[in-house]
Amino acid sequence: MSWLPTVFISHGAPTFALEPGRAGRQLAALGRELPRPQAVLVVSAHWITSTPRVSFATRPETIHDFGGFDPALHEMVYPAAGHPRLARRAVEVLHTAGWQAQGNEHRGLDHGAWVPLMHMYPAADVPVFQISLPATLDADSAWAFGQALQPLSSEGVLVIGSGSLTHNLYEFRQHLAHVEPYVAEFSAWVREAAQSGDANRLRRTLSEAPHAQRAHPTPEHFLPLLVSAGAAADLRPSRILDGGIMHGILSMDSFVFGSPVIQ
């Protein structure tokens, strides 16, 4: 039985699709390095529902769920297939863990999924399905949600949480020309917690990390990190992909939790 690691991706702004930079190059390298999964499961900050929904779409559409950016983004498509069988298996494991998950036959891929996957799997030749982020999650229940998904990592599914290590939309819209120091301080705190494999500290990030309220005025872009970490068979080793800082306030760091294991 082989276990895949889990991944948290900072997907940045939609323009990440056009401007890969250091973070995009690292995701491309990661896609080449990891064992090829049967499917990718993405829990994105951009699909939030009252209870978990799992996409059963055979050919998920590319959702352009944004506005005010380069029109070229609306012409981009990510034509990966879905994986209805493994999506239904995801519903089963969630039910086993007590989550009232349901299928969704038509949901496509939001930009939290297709934008980073354009760099990680540019040929769109790995099937992809999404699971929504339950609206009621807090840090502990996000971790438990990830733990519920953990069996899928032994069944060929690469579990990815897609959000942003820092995410202050008000400051993003100010078009800052400089990097805000708090971004590096907050990011360093999370890095240390991840590298030490300290699950409790990771779960306390939004209440204890420096500048947590400023880094995340709302929690939805941080919770996918806790989902992906909770889904890992083992937090250590935790690998940080240093993606730098874009637009002055978006940390583009991504994390790989655990290593591929064959048992």
Secondary structure, DSSP 8 states (H G I E B T S, - for coil): -EE--EEEEE--SGGGGT--HHHHHHHHHHHHHS---SEEEEEEEEEEESS-EEE--SS--B-----SS-GGGGG--------HHHHHHHHHHHHHTT---EEESS--B-HHHHHHHHHHSTT--S-EEEEEEETT--HHHHHHHHHHHGGGGGTTEEEEEEE-SS--HHHHTTT-SS--HHHHHHHHHHHHHHHTT-HHHHHTHHHHSTTHHHH-SSSTTTHHHHHHHHH-S---SEEEE---EETTTEE--EEEES--EE-
